Amino acid sequence: MALTAADMRARVLYRDDHVLVIDKPYGLPVHYGTKTTDHLELYLPHLTDDRDEPPRLAHRLDKDTAGCLVLARDAAAAARIGDLFLAGKVAKTYWAVVEGRPKGDTGSIDMPLLKVRIPGTSKVVVDLAGKPALTDWRLLASHGGLSWLELHPRTGRMHQIRAHCAYMGMPLLGDPIYGAQMPPQTGLHLLARAVQFNFSAEAPVSAVAEPPPHMAQTLAKIVKG
């Protein structure tokens, strides 16, 4: 996935002197890894503008999660944003398509998560020895054995939404790790829909991302009924 300077500029959802929020593409890792040499950090120099250095990642999203990704424009901003994430002062909204239908229209999943190794990768499992993890959810629509959820993770654990939804018997569509029964070639249906926080009293940050094409098609089918 070769992203040009124009591609990257078109993905900027929010910009100020300290912060950028971009719409991260589906399927692109944010970091270099042993299994891939193509990753988002390669393209961040396209967003340097008149700065001495490119913006840096302030947090991360999984390779197959699309949507709002926060970047810091310098080291001081990165430290400040990191503190806000750690303090739970960054409001995060996700959209997901899951298999099945939840019981009720709203709820919370309050289950600790423990990171474990499996062949070829890592995952998290619900385990009392794990770290606290809390996810609020709301049903937006349901049809044909699929449900469209809005989710608000109150903690920031690895794979939190994917593991919590799977534990509740409604794995994300296209998730090959957490037990989805439908073909994983449909692509993971998870979007970092929105992010909002106050970098300073004078600089509220807010951004919203649209679903990637494969997810938008599924949502349209659910809504149409």
Beta strands, then each sheet from edge to edge (+ up, - down):
strand 1: 12-15
strand 2: 19-24
strand 3: 56-57
strand 4: 66-72
strand 5: 91-99
strand 6: 106-110
strand 7: 113-118
strand 8: 121-126
strand 9: 134-143
strand 10: 146-153
strand 11: 190-200
strand 12: 203-208
sheet 1: 1+ 2- 4+ 3-
sheet 2: 1+ 2- 4+ 11+ 5- 10+ 9- 6+
sheet 3: 1+ 2- 4+ 11+ 12-
sheet 4: 7+ 8-
end
